[in-house]
């Protein structure tokens, strides 16, 4: 099973903090999400699925912009046996 993930950042609006601007004046909104439970493009171990313990895998977030108060991760598995 391969999961495609989207990450949305919700910055803390109006508190004076903002993500760093690049040399071109663009805002750098890149963050990194990693896990020690599986590798990119790899299979998610059964214990993190409904066939196992159905627990959340450990996630590590880095390069989160200053002022971010919430992170949301949406996972989509288009080839799941039961569909999306």
MARFIKOL-969280 format. One record per residue (C-alpha): residue in one letter; x negated, y, z negated; residue number from 1. Coordinates in steps of 0.001 Angstrom, whole numbers, plus 500000, padded with zeros to 6 digits. Last residue first. Layout:
<atoms>
(atom 'A'; (X; Y; Z); NUM);
...
</atoms>
This chain:
<atoms>
(atom 'X'; (510760; 505749; 501647); 84);
(atom 'X'; (511574; 502268; 502826); 83);
(atom 'X'; (512317; 499164; 500713); 82);
(atom 'X'; (509229; 497320; 501977); 81);
(atom 'X'; (507072; 500442; 501583); 80);
(atom 'X'; (505504; 501594; 504877); 79);
(atom 'X'; (506380; 505274; 504464); 78);
(atom 'X'; (504948; 505510; 500931); 77);
(atom 'X'; (505381; 509132; 499870); 76);
(atom 'X'; (503875; 510636; 496759); 75);
(atom 'X'; (504610; 514118; 495423); 74);
(atom 'X'; (502181; 515628; 492942); 73);
(atom 'X'; (503129; 518777; 491063); 72);
(atom 'X'; (500751; 521048; 489213); 71);
(atom 'X'; (501757; 523704; 486720); 70);
(atom 'X'; (500272; 526748; 485017); 69);
(atom 'X'; (497690; 527873; 487554); 68);
(atom 'X'; (496138; 531142; 486347); 67);
(atom 'X'; (492639; 530295; 487504); 66);
(atom 'X'; (492677; 528066; 490585); 65);
(atom 'X'; (492347; 524284; 490042); 64);
(atom 'X'; (488933; 523212; 491345); 63);
(atom 'X'; (489313; 519841; 489641); 62);
(atom 'X'; (492139; 517436; 488810); 61);
(atom 'X'; (491502; 513907; 487534); 60);
(atom 'X'; (494248; 511308; 487746); 59);
(atom 'X'; (494639; 508096; 485721); 58);
(atom 'X'; (497226; 505835; 487350); 57);
(atom 'X'; (500830; 506193; 486180); 56);
(atom 'X'; (502391; 503033; 484785); 55);
(atom 'X'; (504663; 500609; 486636); 54);
(atom 'X'; (503372; 497668; 484539); 53);
(atom 'X'; (503141; 495459; 487621); 52);
(atom 'X'; (505444; 494915; 490604); 51);
(atom 'X'; (506819; 498463; 490150); 50);
(atom 'X'; (503305; 499725; 490866); 49);
(atom 'X'; (500369; 500983; 488767); 48);
(atom 'X'; (499553; 497482; 487410); 47);
(atom 'X'; (499457; 496239; 491020); 46);
(atom 'X'; (496271; 498133; 491902); 45);
(atom 'X'; (496772; 500856; 494525); 44);
(atom 'X'; (495271; 499732; 497822); 43);
(atom 'X'; (492617; 501880; 499374); 42);
(atom 'X'; (492828; 504962; 501586); 41);
(atom 'X'; (490865; 506962; 499022); 40);
(atom 'X'; (489642; 504626; 496290); 39);
(atom 'X'; (491533; 503186; 493334); 38);
(atom 'X'; (491908; 503397; 489528); 37);
(atom 'X'; (489106; 505919; 488910); 36);
(atom 'X'; (491308; 508627; 490325); 35);
(atom 'X'; (490725; 511858; 492207); 34);
(atom 'X'; (492535; 515098; 492906); 33);
(atom 'X'; (490574; 518034; 494295); 32);
(atom 'X'; (491781; 521571; 494664); 31);
(atom 'X'; (491624; 523916; 497620); 30);
(atom 'X'; (493524; 527204; 497297); 29);
(atom 'X'; (490667; 529497; 498349); 28);
(atom 'X'; (492357; 532822; 499147); 27);
(atom 'X'; (491242; 534435; 502383); 26);
(atom 'X'; (489198; 537637; 502307); 25);
(atom 'X'; (486656; 536376; 504837); 24);
(atom 'X'; (484044; 536003; 502077); 23);
(atom 'X'; (486501; 533805; 500208); 22);
(atom 'X'; (488913; 535078; 497566); 21);
(atom 'X'; (489071; 533341; 494201); 20);
(atom 'X'; (492512; 532339; 492952); 19);
(atom 'X'; (494428; 534954; 490967); 18);
(atom 'X'; (494722; 536001; 487377); 17);
(atom 'X'; (496453; 539257; 486455); 16);
(atom 'X'; (499400; 537633; 484702); 15);
(atom 'X'; (502062; 538436; 487289); 14);
(atom 'X'; (502479; 534990; 488748); 13);
(atom 'X'; (500951; 532005; 486979); 12);
(atom 'X'; (500103; 529997; 490058); 11);
(atom 'X'; (502247; 527067; 491178); 10);
(atom 'X'; (500026; 524776; 493168); 9);
(atom 'X'; (501520; 522076; 495352); 8);
(atom 'X'; (499863; 518750; 496061); 7);
(atom 'X'; (500939; 516369; 498791); 6);
(atom 'X'; (500122; 512692; 498712); 5);
(atom 'X'; (500119; 509886; 501242); 4);
(atom 'X'; (500092; 506526; 499498); 3);
(atom 'X'; (498584; 503393; 500998); 2);
(atom 'X'; (500000; 500000; 500000); 1);
</atoms>
